[in-house]
Amino acid sequence: AEQHGYKAVEGSVYRQATAAHPPGPPQQRITRLGIDAIAARKGHGHYKLVLVDLETHQVFEQLSDRDKATVHAYFAQWAAEARAAVEEVTTDFWAAYHEVAADLLPRARVVGDRFHVQQHVNDALNTVRRGVQRQMGPADRAWLQAHRHVLLRNEEDLDAAAAVDLE
């Protein structure tokens, strides 16, 4: 049995993946598009952009970065009818994605993805909680600080003790 080095095997996998999923506009019609940045290497600040067909839950493209120019150039290569077919874009709140959608995806309604919407709701709730805490006496302030996680959980996910704490 012949042994191959890691780089040879890796190159073979990437060549097969590229042949099976050539870069450029997707072959299928996309009506619901998901856009999400992922860290190429955690903690190093370099992000790639993943594009998902939300109807099939399949990744159909990965862009080398999340720069507005890269995203714009990618969607600009789509045929006008393919861009017009996109009815919904789900993404975070980074302005560049919204600007590209407004410019190149004329029928698309841009909505915040669930993760980032929930993150904003939790941040707002924490801001209110901190304001209320500052107005409480020391004992109540300490109790609310110790039980703040209860405010951020779904009510149906609370155990009996946490439900009492929430009340």
PyMOL commands that set and color helices and strands:
alter all, ss='L'
color gray80, all
select helices_A, chain A and resi 6-20+68-76+80-85+95-104+114-134+138-146+148-151+155-157+160-166
alter helices_A, ss='H'
color red, helices_A
select strands_A, chain A and resi 32-39+47-53+58-63+88-91+109-112
alter strands_A, ss='S'
color yellow, strands_A
deselect
rebuild
show_as cartoon
